[in-house]
Amino acid sequence: NQHLLERFIATLDLEPTLIKSHPNYPTLCDYGIIAA
């Protein structure tokens, strides 16, 4: 998921520092992960 988010950031020409420092960024990275 983190790789996909980085592709979105690059494709949309967003500021990665602002996005990665957002408190919900780790939640987005973990979205959809199934706990084993």
N, C-alpha and C positions, 0 to 999 in steps of 0.2 A: 504494500500500500504506500509506503514512503516513496518508492521509486515513481509510482504513478502520480503522487502529489507533486513531486519535483518536476515531472514532465508537464503537469498542468501549470505550475509556476513559470516554467521556461516558455511554454507555448503562449501563455497569456501575458507574458512580459510583466509579471508581478514582482514585487520586492520580496525576495526570499527571507530577509532578516525579520521583517514585520510579521510574516506568516508563521515562521518557525518559532518566534518568540510569543505567539499567541497562546493563551492558556489551554485552548482546545486542540492544539496541534497534535499532542500525543494521543488524544482520543481519536482523532482522524486516522492516525497511523495504525491504531489498534482496531479500527472499525472492521467488523466482519470476521475477526479472528475467533475461531472456536477453541475454547479451553479444553485441553485434553485431560 
